[in-house]
Amino acid sequence: MIPNGLLCHPAVFAVEDEYQILMLSEKPVLLSVLVNGKEYFDDACGVRRSDTETHRITVPQAALDAAGCYTLRVCEVIERKPYWPNIAEPQDYAYTFRALTKTEDIVLYHIADVHGRAQHAIAAAKAAAKQPDVLLFNGDIPDHCGDFVQMHALLNIASAVSGGTLPCVCARGNHDFRGCYAEHYIDYLPTRHGLTYYTFRVGCLWGVVLDCGEDKHDDREEYNGTICCHSFREKQTEFLRNVSGYDHPDVKYRLVLCHNPFTQTPVPPFDIDVPILTEWATILKETVKPQLMICGHTHTFEVREEGCARDHKGQPCPIVIASNPKEIGYTGPEYNGYTGAAITLNGNVAEVVCNDNTGAQGFTATVPLKQW
């Protein structure tokens, strides 16, 4: 049952060594989360937030992992007067939480390029042959940000698939930059101090989330001056030069999550910032040494090995691309469903199995993880 006053269950996203619990509300509410007796609030510098549709509560990852459960506390705001505001009695909702504790047979379910087809993506994730341990959201979940209802797609999918019980990780896609609400989309995403690039830990997984921005140059007429992604990518280069935590002794798998498989160099107008993105690949090879990179964007199912025909910038490891807003076997131009992928980390390999919203399975692959 969805908590009273909310539009969906909480979604628990990993950012650095914390969890950000994101929710959508349908009316003014005060929200908090209790973990092992300690209460964490959705607040703006000490003022509890109610005049917002999106809510974000940050809790230490170690605390929630150890507790294995949390309580969501919802208080309806009847009238928020300057003095003696009228606040309803709190209602508590208990959630279990399945922290990632195993180090083998880790199932990641990859969801990207939904393009607004949320119900199809939900059906595909629920039809996967293995129950996921972690949900990976990898951009273009809404078709664009010109339709306010589509802004809900990410959190609605996370709610329906995880029910607030699984860790999730999220990267932004290029379609997420488009439309009158695009500047507000970060309110619906996990961020690190408002930034959509960061590192994360989930159990024995360490990863870095990157955001390539739009897939064409900033001065293209279809953007008409509304983006500044070149500068945004420059800032990420500095971030990458200073990432840490990948060499922690508890880390078994090192991942890169990025919507755009940026080590390819497509023909113009998609040949964005080749020197910058080449440096990203170099930094990853020299420092992070990832074993696998997971992407979307191309609406294809493939594995790109280092040195392959699409590797134009020196990719640091194998790349798995696995998402499509179509059913398996459908070749028409329009979107007619959704296909995602279960990626199972087991020892030195990743097993990839793609399935669509009907439960049909398609592309499969056994990908050796990069050994450094």
C-alpha positions in Angstrom: 0.0 0.0 0.0 1.3 3.4 -1.0 1.7 5.6 2.1 -1.1 8.2 2.6 -0.2 11.5 1.0 2.4 10.0 -1.4 2.2 9.1 -5.0 4.7 6.1 -4.7 6.8 4.1 -2.4 10.2 5.5 -1.4 13.2 4.9 -3.7 16.6 4.3 -2.0 19.5 5.6 -4.1 23.2 5.1 -3.3 25.3 8.3 -3.5 28.9 8.1 -2.2 28.5 6.4 1.3 24.9 7.5 1.9 21.5 6.6 0.7 19.1 9.3 -0.6 15.5 8.3 -0.1 13.4 10.1 -2.7 9.6 10.3 -2.7 6.7 12.1 -4.5 3.9 13.6 -2.5 0.4 14.4 -3.7 -0.3 17.0 -1.0 1.7 18.9 1.6 3.3 16.5 4.1 6.2 16.4 6.5 8.4 13.4 6.0 11.1 11.7 8.0 12.7 8.2 8.2 13.6 6.3 11.4 16.5 3.9 11.3 17.3 2.0 14.4 15.6 4.7 16.5 17.3 7.7 14.9 15.1 10.1 12.9 16.3 11.7 9.7 14.3 14.5 8.1 13.5 16.1 4.8 14.5 19.6 5.6 15.9 22.8 4.1 18.6 23.9 6.7 16.4 23.0 9.7 13.0 23.9 8.1 11.0 20.7 7.4 9.8 20.8 3.8 6.1 20.5 2.9 5.6 22.9 0.0 7.1 20.6 -2.6 6.2 17.5 -4.6 9.6 15.9 -4.3 11.2 14.9 -1.0 14.7 13.7 -0.2 16.0 12.2 3.0 19.7 11.3 3.4 20.7 8.5 5.8 24.1 6.9 6.4 24.5 3.8 4.3 26.1 1.9 7.1 23.2 2.6 9.5 20.5 1.4 7.0 22.5 -1.6 5.9 23.0 -2.7 9.5 19.3 -2.2 10.5 17.8 -3.9 7.5 14.7 -1.9 7.8 13.3 1.7 8.1 10.1 3.4 9.1 8.7 6.2 7.0 6.8 8.8 9.0 4.2 10.9 7.2 2.5 13.9 8.8 -0.1 15.7 6.7 0.1 19.5 6.8 -3.4 20.8 7.2 -2.5 24.5 7.5 1.1 25.7 7.9 0.5 29.0 9.8 3.4 31.1 11.1 2.3 30.2 14.7 0.7 27.0 15.9 0.5 25.3 12.4 -2.1 22.6 12.1 -0.3 19.3 11.5 -2.0 15.9 11.5 -0.9 13.0 13.7 2.1 11.0 12.3 1.4 7.8 10.3 4.2 5.3 10.3 5.0 2.8 7.5 7.5 0.0 7.9 9.8 -1.0 5.1 12.3 -3.9 5.0 15.6 -3.1 3.2 17.7 -5.7 1.3 21.2 -4.4 1.7 23.7 -6.0 -0.7 25.7 -8.4 1.4 26.6 -11.2 -1.0 29.8 -11.0 -3.2 28.8 -13.5 -5.9 25.7 -13.9 -8.1 24.9 -10.1 -7.8 22.0 -9.3 -10.1 21.9 -5.7 -11.5 18.8 -4.9 -13.5 19.6 -2.2 -16.1 16.9 0.3 -17.1 17.6 3.0 -19.6 15.9 4.6 -22.6 12.4 4.1 -21.3 11.4 7.2 -23.1 8.3 7.6 -21.0 7.0 4.0 -21.3 7.1 3.5 -17.5 4.6 0.7 -17.3 6.4 -1.3 -20.0 9.7 -0.8 -18.1 8.1 -2.0 -14.8 6.7 -5.1 -16.6 10.2 -5.9 -18.0 11.9 -5.6 -14.7 9.3 -7.8 -13.0 9.6 -10.4 -15.8 13.4 -10.8 -15.4 14.5 -14.4 -14.8 16.3 -13.4 -11.6 15.2 -11.1 -8.8 17.4 -8.0 -8.8 19.7 -7.1 -6.0 20.3 -3.5 -7.3 18.4 -1.4 -9.8 20.4 0.6 -12.3 18.7 3.6 -13.9 20.8 4.9 -16.8 19.1 7.9 -18.3 16.3 8.8 -20.7 13.7 7.5 -18.4 11.3 10.3 -19.4 11.1 10.9 -23.2 11.9 14.6 -22.4 11.2 17.1 -19.7 8.6 19.1 -21.6 5.8 17.0 -20.1 5.6 17.4 -16.3 3.9 14.0 -15.9 7.0 12.3 -17.4 9.1 13.7 -14.6 7.5 11.1 -12.3 8.6 8.1 -14.4 11.9 7.3 -12.6 10.4 7.3 -9.1 7.3 5.5 -10.3 9.4 2.7 -11.8 11.6 2.4 -8.7 8.5 2.3 -6.5 6.8 -0.4 -8.5 9.8 -2.6 -9.0 11.6 -2.2 -5.6 8.8 -1.2 -3.3 11.4 0.8 -1.3 13.3 -2.3 -0.4 16.3 -2.3 -2.8 19.3 -0.1 -3.4 19.2 1.9 -6.7 21.7 3.8 -8.7 20.9 6.5 -11.2 22.6 8.3 -14.1 21.0 11.1 -16.3 20.5 10.8 -20.0 20.6 13.4 -22.9 16.8 13.5 -23.3 16.6 14.6 -19.7 18.1 18.0 -20.8 15.1 18.9 -23.0 12.0 20.8 -22.2 10.7 23.5 -19.9 11.0 21.4 -16.8 14.6 20.1 -17.5 16.1 22.6 -15.0 13.9 21.0 -12.3 14.7 17.4 -13.1 17.5 17.2 -10.5 14.8 17.5 -7.9 13.6 14.1 -9.0 17.1 12.5 -9.1 19.7 11.5 -6.6 22.5 14.1 -6.6 25.8 14.9 -4.8 25.2 18.4 -3.6 23.1 19.0 -6.7 25.5 17.4 -9.1 24.5 14.4 -11.3 28.0 12.8 -11.3 29.4 11.1 -8.2 30.7 7.8 -6.8 28.7 5.2 -5.0 29.1 2.1 -2.8 26.6 -0.7 -2.6 28.0 -3.6 -0.7 31.1 -4.9 -2.5 30.4 -2.7 -5.5 32.1 0.6 -6.1 31.1 2.7 -9.0 31.3 6.1 -10.7 28.2 7.8 -12.3 29.0 10.1 -15.2 26.8 12.5 -17.1 27.8 13.3 -20.7 25.0 15.8 -21.1 23.5 16.4 -24.5 24.7 14.3 -27.5 25.3 17.3 -29.8 27.2 20.5 -29.5 25.8 23.3 -27.3 25.4 25.7 -30.3 23.0 23.5 -32.2 19.9 25.4 -33.3 17.6 22.8 -31.7 18.9 23.8 -28.3 18.8 27.6 -29.1 21.1 28.5 -26.2 19.4 26.5 -23.5 22.3 24.1 -22.6 26.0 24.6 -21.6 27.2 21.0 -21.5 30.7 21.7 -22.6 31.4 23.6 -19.3 29.5 20.8 -17.5 31.8 18.2 -18.9 34.9 20.2 -18.1 33.8 20.2 -14.4 33.4 16.5 -14.5 37.0 16.1 -15.7 38.2 17.8 -12.6 35.9 15.5 -10.5 37.3 12.4 -12.2 40.9 13.5 -11.5 40.1 13.4 -7.7 37.8 10.4 -7.3 38.7 8.0 -4.5 37.4 4.9 -2.7 37.8 2.5 -5.7 40.8 0.9 -4.0 39.1 0.2 -0.7 39.9 -3.4 0.4 36.2 -4.3 0.6 35.6 -3.4 -3.1 35.3 -6.4 -5.4 33.7 -4.9 -8.5 34.4 -1.5 -10.0 31.8 -0.1 -12.4 31.1 2.9 -14.6 27.5 3.9 -15.2 27.0 6.4 -18.0 24.1 6.8 -20.3 26.2 7.6 -23.4 29.0 5.2 -24.4 31.3 8.1 -24.7 34.3 6.3 -26.0 32.7 6.1 -29.4 33.1 9.0 -31.7 30.0 9.2 -34.0 29.9 11.4 -37.1 28.8 15.0 -36.8 26.8 16.4 -35.2 27.3 13.8 -32.4 31.1 14.3 -32.2 31.0 16.2 -28.9 34.1 17.2 -26.9 36.4 14.5 -28.2 39.5 15.7 -26.2 37.5 15.9 -22.9 35.9 12.5 -23.3 39.2 10.9 -24.3 40.7 12.3 -21.1 37.8 10.7 -19.2 38.7 7.3 -20.6 42.4 7.9 -19.8 41.7 8.9 -16.2 39.5 5.9 -15.6 42.2 3.6 -17.0 45.0 5.2 -14.9 43.1 5.5 -11.6 39.8 3.7 -11.2 40.6 0.7 -13.4 37.0 -0.3 -13.8 36.1 -3.9 -14.7 32.8 -3.0 -16.6 31.1 0.0 -18.0 27.3 -0.1 -18.5 25.6 2.3 -21.0 22.4 2.9 -22.9 21.6 5.6 -25.4 22.1 3.6 -28.7 18.9 1.5 -28.2 21.1 -1.6 -29.0 22.2 -4.8 -27.3 25.9 -5.3 -27.6 29.2 -5.8 -25.9 32.1 -3.6 -26.9 35.5 -4.9 -26.2 38.6 -2.7 -25.9 40.0 -1.9 -29.3 36.8 -2.8 -31.1 35.6 -0.8 -34.2 33.5 1.5 -32.0 36.4 2.2 -29.5 37.7 5.6 -30.6 39.0 7.0 -27.3 40.6 4.0 -25.6 37.8 2.6 -23.5 39.0 1.4 -20.1 37.1 -1.9 -20.0 34.3 -3.9 -21.7 31.1 -1.9 -22.3 27.7 -3.5 -22.1 24.9 -1.6 -23.9 21.5 -3.0 -23.2 18.2 -1.1 -23.4 15.5 -0.4 -26.0 12.0 1.1 -25.9 10.8 -1.8 -28.1 9.8 -5.4 -27.6 12.3 -8.1 -28.6 12.1 -8.9 -32.3 10.2 -5.7 -33.2 12.0 -3.7 -35.9 9.4 -0.9 -36.7 10.3 2.7 -36.2 7.9 3.5 -33.3 8.4 2.6 -29.7 6.1 -0.3 -28.8 7.3 -1.7 -25.4 10.5 -2.0 -23.4 13.5 -4.2 -23.1 16.0 -4.1 -20.2 18.8 -6.4 -19.0 19.8 -8.4 -16.0 23.5 -8.2 -15.5 24.8 -10.8 -13.1 28.3 -10.4 -11.6 29.8 -13.7 -10.8 33.5 -14.1 -10.2 35.4 -12.8 -13.2 32.4 -12.5 -15.6 29.2 -10.6 -16.1 26.3 -12.6 -17.5 23.9 -10.5 -19.5 20.3 -11.6 -20.2 17.9 -9.1 -22.0 14.2 -9.4 -21.6 11.2 -7.4 -22.6 7.9 -6.5 -21.0 6.2 -9.7 -22.3 8.9 -11.8 -20.6 10.6 -12.8 -23.9 14.3 -13.1 -23.7 16.7 -11.9 -26.4 20.4 -11.0 -26.4 22.6 -12.9 -24.0 26.3 -12.7 -23.4 29.0 -13.8 -21.0 31.4 -10.8 -20.6 34.8 -11.3 -19.0 35.4 -8.6 -16.5 38.6 -6.6 -17.0 41.4 -8.0 -14.9 43.9 -5.3 -14.0 
